[in-house]
Amino acid sequence: MTTAPRERFPIARKLLRFGGQWRANWLLRHQHPASYWLHLIGIPLTLIGLVGLFVLVWYYAVILFVLGYGLQAIGHRIEGNDIGEAIPIKRLLGLPVVPISPKYAGRNNSANPPT
């Protein structure tokens, strides 16, 4: 018995859909070119610092982590929106949240990354 192509790999299909939605949301929140590029540098530095805690001297790993996260924070400051990890905390505390910068809130060009 063979299954129809639509019935094969339902988990993979859901993961791909989730990944596409996540990417579109990420691009919507990082539309300013400086913020976009600061994140492209900062995210790998943060991840290397996190993994580096297990393989590097601890203070080098912490420096990489803080530098990477700092670049991302600067990007969000330029963009004019909140850092993604702070949004749930602010909502929990009842504080105002800015998930997407007001200057980009009306636009929906998330399919095209900034250059």
N, C-alpha and C positions, 0 to 999 in steps of 0.2 A: 504494500500500500504506500503510495507516495502522497506527500502533502503538497498543497498548492504553495507557490512561491511566497505568497503573503503570510502564510502560516509558519514559515521557516524563520528561525532566529528572532523571535519576538523580543528577547531581552536586548539583543544587539540593536534592533530597530529603535527601541525605547531609549537606549543610551545615545544613539546618534541624534535622535530628536532632541534629547536633553542637551547634548553638546552644542547643537545648532542654536537652541534658544539661549544657552549660556553665553555663547560667542556674540550673538546679536545684542544681548543686554550689555555685555562688556564693552562692545564697540560704541553703544549708545552712551555709556557713562564716561568714555574716554575719547571725545571728539576733538579736543584741542590738540594740535600736532605736538606741542611740547609735552603735554601730559601723556600722550600716546607713547612717545619715544622714551620718556623717563620711566614709564612702566615696562617697556621692552628691555630696558637695562636693569631696572630695579627688581623685577620679579625673579630673574635668574640669580641675581646676587643674593636675594633673600633665601631662595631655595638652596643655593650652594652653602650659605651660612648655616641653614638648618641641618642639612646633611653633614656639613663640616663639623658639627658638634661631636660626631662620632669618629671622625677620621683626622681632623686637624687639631692643632693646639686650640683650646677652648676660646681664648681671647681673639684669635684670628676669625674664628667662626662667628663670634658675637659682633665683631666689627663689620664683617660682611653682611650679616643679618640686619644690623641697625642702618648701615649705609643703604642697602637695598630698600628697606622699608621707608627710610627717610626720603629717598628719591621718589617713591610712590606718593608719599604724603605731600611733597612739593608739587607733584603733578596734580593731585586733587585740589590743592590750594589754587593753582593756576586755573584749573577747570572750573572751580567754584562749587564743587559738590562734596559730600561727605565720603570719608573712607569707608569702603564696603564693610569692614569688620565692625565699624562703629555704629552702623545703622541699626542692627538688632538691639544693641545695648541702649541706644538713644530712644528707640521705640518702647523698650521695656520700662525705661525711666519716664516716659511721657514727654520727652523733649522733641522739639521740631527736627524734622529730618529733611535733607536735601539729597535725594538719591541721584537726580539728574539735574545738571546745572540749568537754572532758569533760562539762560540764553540759548540752550539747545533743546529745551523741553518741547517746543512746538515742532521741531524738525524731526524727521525720522529717516535719516540717511545712514542707518547703522550697517547697511550692506557694504558700504564703501569706507575702508579705513582711511584716516587722514594721512596726507602725504607731507 
